[in-house]
Amino acid sequence: MKRMFLAAALLSGLAFGVVNVQSAWAQSAADAVAQRQAGFKAIGAATGDIKRVMDANGDLTTVAAKAEEVSAFGKRIAALFPAGSGTESGQRTRALAAIWQNKSDFDAQAGIMVREADRLAAALKANDRTATAAAFGTMTAQCGACHRPYRAPQ
């Protein structure tokens, strides 16, 4: 009798969990879109801050944390593009279906951005202008390498 009660409780808990996961998913597509849009805006601002200090021949160490912000967000990119969070979600997004059709490549592109942001952070921390210029160029080129196939134009 106890086993039947335990089994019934377990099954009802699983069914409840599925319902909760589905209702949570309805919210998570909107959350994912909002989080990734905010994150991309933040890394755009961070990149702009780095460029301003580079152009002003300022102390590069003062913006090393900005490159670390780019890297930290880059590590979250794959998780912020769950299936169903494209235009089919009803959310306003420039994410193209190609992201989910080529998810492994998309995730790899984000990983490359992380690697390049880490290189930029190291160059900034070292206050090395030559290495910073090279790393900045490579990192921003990587942004474009992902935008072209995976983001709709404005």
BELHU-V846532 format. One record per pair of residues at least 6 apart in sequence whose C-alpha atoms are under 6 Angstrom apart, sorted by the first residue. I is the first residue (numbers start at 1). J is the second residue. Records with the same first field share a line. If there is no record, write none. Layout:
I: J, J
//
This chain:
29: 85
32: 80
43: 70
46: 66
50: 63
60: 124, 127
61: 124, 125, 127
64: 121, 124, 125
67: 117, 121
71: 114, 117
74: 110, 114
78: 107
86: 95
94: 151, 152
95: 151
96: 150, 151
98: 150
99: 106, 150
113: 142
116: 139
120: 132, 135
123: 131, 132
124: 132
//
